[in-house]
Amino acid sequence: MSSKPSLSPSKITTYLACPVKYKWTYVDGRGKWFMRAKSYYSFGSSLHNVLQRFHDSGDAGVQTVEQAIAALEDNWISAGYSSPEEAQEAFAEGREVLATYIEQHEKREITTNTLFIEKRLKMDLGRFYLIGRVDRIDEYKDGTLEIIDYKSGRSKTDIDEIKNDIAMNCYQLLVRSMLPDKRVLSTIIALKTHERASYEPSEEELSEFEILIKELGVEIINRDYENIKPSYKELCEDCDFLRLCLKDEEFKIEYDMQATK
């Protein structure tokens, strides 16, 4: 008997962006040979690794700005940058981001306790498992929980972004299924400016979202990817799998027509 499939926020957002991209990323193993490292993934992972250690009460190695910078040097991921100079510029930006983050964190009145860091969660939604990894979960003195998601490439954030963010709503479902008696806030921190926004979805909003995710999940796992046809989208220009899609004659004609506009 085959095991039940799992869907994560990354898988879901990839599918919504382009089902063909989902095929080459998660279904057809040939796609791995066309995937390139992305500098923004490397930058985000490098910062996340340091922030994970900073908020880990059991890790005494990253408690100051100087220790955070040293940790960034040790954990720096250089894959995906077009040149050593670009990587060095990104590293300098990362140093500045971390320094400001830690300085502002030290100035804030700490009213929460960090419960989990990089917490992996799983929820049974019938035909599939919803899975996710949360950057951080804090708890306030009154028992309210706060899901915190770092956005390393963002300078701005607001409540509407949280309301419409698939990942944040998935995290809400996952955390509330684990701790159903708790209030749960969702918070995004835009690391480039340290701007933050928080929102608490209602039970009705989450119920509607769960229904949509269940329906979408069934569509994703039941899709006939072997016979799926590509169609032109704006993201095609920078897609790793463009060469594969161009093998389809109808798509190639469509793509060439778009290129001449």
ABEGO torsion letter per residue (X at the ends): XBBBBBBBAAAAAAAAABAAAAAAAAABAAAAAABBBBAAAAAAAAAAAAAAAAABAABAABABAAAAAAAAAAABBABGBABAAAAAAAAAAAAAAAAAAAAAAAABBBABBBABBGBBBBBBAGABBBBBBBABBBBBAAGBBBBBBBBAABABBBAAAAAABAAAAAAAAAAAAABAABBBBBBBBBAAAGBBBBBBBBAAAAAAAAAAAAAAAAAAAABBAAABBBBBBAAAAABAAAAAAAABAAAAAAAAAAAAX
